[in-house]
Amino acid sequence: MTPPFRFGLQSYSSETPDAWRDLAKKAEAIGFSSFHLADHYIGEGPSLTAANHPVQNLAAIPAMMVAAEATDSIRIGCRVLCCDYHLPVVLAKEVATIDWFSGGRLELGLGAGWIQSEYEAMGIPMLPPGRRIDRMVETLDLVRQHYSGEQIDLDGAHMQISGFSGVPSTGTVPPIMIGGGSKRVLGIAGREADIVSVNFNNSAGKIGPEGVGSGTNAGTKQKIEWIKDGAGDRFKDIEIEIAAYFTVVTDHVDAVSEEFAKLFGLSPEEIQNHPHCLIGPVGQIIESIQQRREEFGISYITFGGAVIEDVAPIVEALTGS
């Protein structure tokens, strides 16, 4: 069975509180199924420059709650919460509280963290990748126990938590998204997640050609195989999500592709076929999205907030189809 298309909108920042609420409302009105942030904390400065990452002026947890209050039906989430940045029990209670207040509209994204200069700037120890991933898995276990209504009992390598039950709880664990680009993370996501967010391999600890290069057509095929290896028989029940980070609605496909190719050390053809790139007029982008569902099984596409008006016709044409 071919999974139906749905679309997310992700925004890092807002100029005013009203603009944030309005963006969430607009996403809901257009037909986006989810409204997301990321989970980053540092402002302008040498650490952000080293990360080569856009500034995020909103903390994810409170901004998610504001978006939930401003809307009625759209899912609210974060692609993805960095488990290292939050005390586990506090995080479990915070996300469960958002889920409770929003009437079960939380879409819970979890990740192992990746921006080295952000860890350093905030004074948070950055463990080796394997240990960060282990901590993410334990955090997911904690969240599920929080929702169980039973006494929490978690005796892990990174957290020892027991002696209480989790409150509040809607009684139903929210859809779990796990994102990443490495073999181990995607294998775990295939085994554990409802939604697998296929991302760059960000082992370099910053945004750059190496990460973008890992997301080419060939690289994405390999990532889908890692998900399948982890998922086994449950692969058919998993939703595959990807961020179209480089979306440009334009008639000047060749010129825009050339610019991205120079920036990331790829060929224009690789850019035009890159699963994280959607460049072209609306009709061509619709065809690309349909073709990538056939090739990769990707049915959930997330766009950046800056292109909401440009991609509205795409969302309206494909949602649910």
N, C-alpha and C positions, 0 to 999 in steps of 0.2 A: 504493500500500500504506500502510495506517494504521500509524504507528510505535507500538510498545507503550509503555505507561506505565512509567516508573521514577521513583524518588524519592530525593532527597538530604536529608541533615540537616546543618545548618551551626551551629556553636557558636563563640562568640568567647572564652569563658572557662570556667574550672573552679575550684571552691573548693579541691580537693585533687587530687593526682596520681591517686589511686585513682578519684575521681569521673570524671576524664577517661577513664580506661581503661574504666570501667563504662559510660559513655555511648556510646563507640564499640562496645562489645560489645552493648549493648542495641539500637543502631541496626541492627547486623548481624542480630541475632536476630529483630527485627520484620520485616525484609525490605527495609530501605533499601538502595539499590545503591551509595550513596556517602556519605562522611563528610568534611565540609569545615570549614576555618577561613576567616577572611579574613586580610589581611596588614596589620595595624596595630600600632603600637608605643607610642604615648604613653598615659600614665595620666591620672588625674584632674588637672584644672587648667584654666586659662583657654583653652589651645589646644584641648583636647578639648571644652570648652563651646562655643567658636566653631564647631567642626565639627558640633556637635549629633549626635555619633556615640556609640554605646555603647562603654564601655571594653573593650579586649581585653587580658587579662592573660597570654596565651600567645603566644610567637613561633611563627609558622606552621611553619617548617621542622622544628625538633625535635619540636613537638607532632604533626606528621604522622607522624613516625617512631614515636613512642610509640603512636599509634593503630594504625599498621600492625602493630606487635609484639603489640598486644592482640587482634588480630582475625585471621581466616583468609581471608575471601573478599571483603569489602566493598572498594570502591575508596576510595582515600585521596587527598585533594586540597585545593586552596585556591581559593576564589572571590573574588578572583583574586590571584596574586602581582603586586605592583607592581614593574615592571621597574626603576624608578628607585631602589628601595630596596636593590638588590643588585648587587654586581659581577658582570657577565655570565658570565664563565668559572666563577666560584665557584657561581653559581646553577645553571648547567647541570650541573656536577658534583654538586651537592647533590641536585637532583631526580633525576638518574640514579641516584644512590646509594640514595635512597628507593625508586625503582622496582626496583632490583636486589635490595635486602633484602626487599621485599614480594612478590617473585615476579611482578612486572609488574602491580601493582595501582594504580599511580599514574594519576591523572586530572589533567593539568597545565593549570591555569588561568593565563592571562597577561592583564595589564591595563596601561594607560598611566598610572595614578595620577590622583587627583582631589582629595584633601583638602588645600586650601591651607594651613590652619593647622598640619597635621601636618608638611608639608614645612618650613615656617618653624621649627617647634619643634625639629625634628631637624637643622636647619642644612643641608638638602639643597636645592640650587637647583631651582626649579620652572620648567622650560622651557615655552615656549608649547605649546599642545595639539598642533599639527602635529609638532613636534620630539619630543615625548614619544611620540606614536604611532609615528613613524619608529623610535625606539629600541626600542619593543616589537616591531616587525616584525623588526628586526635580531636581537633576543634570540631570537625564534622560529627564525630562520635558524641561529643558533649552536646551539640545542638540537638541531635536526635534523642538523646537521653532527656534533655530538657523538655521536649515535647511529649515524652512517653507517659507522663503522669506518675511514674515510678520514682523511687529513690535513686538519685544519681550515684553511680559508682564507677569511677574512671581511674584506673591505675596505669598510667602511661609513662613513657620515657620523659615526657615534657610536662605533664600535669598529673597531679594526684588530687582528685576532687570527689568528695563523698559526703553523705550525711544530710541531704536535703533533696527535695523535689523542685523541679523548675516551674516557676510561675512568672508571668501569665503564659497560657498556652491555648491556642485555638483547637488543640487536639489533633491537628494534621500538620505534619512536617511540610514546610513550603517547598516548592520546586527548587532543587539544588543545582546550581551551576558551578562547575569547576572549570577554570580556564588555565591555559598554558600552551607551551609549544615544545616541551621536551618529551622524550619517550616515556619516562616514568610517570610524569604528571598526567599525560593523556591516557596512559594505561589505567591509572587509578580513577580518572574521570570516567572512563568507559565502564569500570566496575561499579562506581559509586553514584555517579551523577544522573540527574534527569536531563540536564542540558550540558553539553560539552562545548565550551567556548574555545575554538581553535584560534590560537594566537601565534605571534612570532616566538621563536626560541630566543628569549631575552637573557641568555646566560652571560652576555657581555656586560650586563648591569646598566645599560643605557640604550636609548633609541639610536639606531644607526644602520648603515648598509648591511651589516652582518645579520641583524635581526630581520630586517625587511627581506633580505635574500633568502632567509629560511622559510618565507611564506609564499614562495613561487608556486606555480602549478604543480611541479614535481614534488616540492617540499610538502605541500598540502596533501597530496596523495599518500605520502609516507605517514603523515600524521593521522590520517583516517585509518590506515592499517594499524597503527598503534592503539587507536581507540577500539577498533574491532578486536584486537588481541585481548585487551582488558575486559571488553564487554561480553564476549562469547555470544550466547544465545539472546542476551538482552539488547544487542545492538539495535534491533528493529524498533525498540521502544525508546531509544535515546533521540533527543532533538539535538541537531548539530547547528551551532551558532557561529557566526563569524562577523567581525567588524569590518565594514567597508571604510577603512580609515581614509583612503584616498578616493573620494567621490567628487567628480566634477561633471556636471551636466553641461555639455558643450557640443557644438558642431565641429570644433577644432581638435579632433581626436589625436591626430599625428603630432601637432605642436605641443599639446599638453603631455602626451606620452613621452616625447623627447625630453621635456624638462624633468619629469620624474625619473627617467632613465639616467640622466646625468647625475641627479642627486643621489641615487642609490646604487650606481654602478651596475645597472642591468640594461638589457636591450629594450627598445621600445616595444617589441613584440612580447617580451616577458612581462612588461608593465601592463599591456593590454589584456593579457591572459592571467594576470596576478589575481588570485581570489580576494585579496584585500583592496583591490582597485576596481572602481566602476567609473569609466570615462567614456562619455559619448552623449548623444541625444537620448531622450527618455525611452524611445522605442528600442534602441540598441541596448541600453542598460537592462531593460526588462528581459530581452532575449538572453543577455549574459547571465542574469540571475536564474532564469529557467534552465539554461544549459548547465550551470554549476550545481543545481539541485540534481540533475540527471547524473552528472559526473561524480560528485562528492557526497551527495545526500544532504547538502546544506539547505535548510529551509527557513532558517531564522537569521535575518541580517540586521545588524545594528548600524545606524548612521549617526554621524556627529550632529550636534545641535545646530551648527552653523549652516547646514544645508537643508534644514527642515522644509523650507518653501520649495526648493528645487526638487526634492524627492517626493513631495506630497502626491503627485500624480502616479508615481511608481507604487507607493504604498496603497493608494486607493485602487489601483488596477490589479494588484496581485494578492492582497491580503485574503487569506482563506482559500485561495485557489490551488 
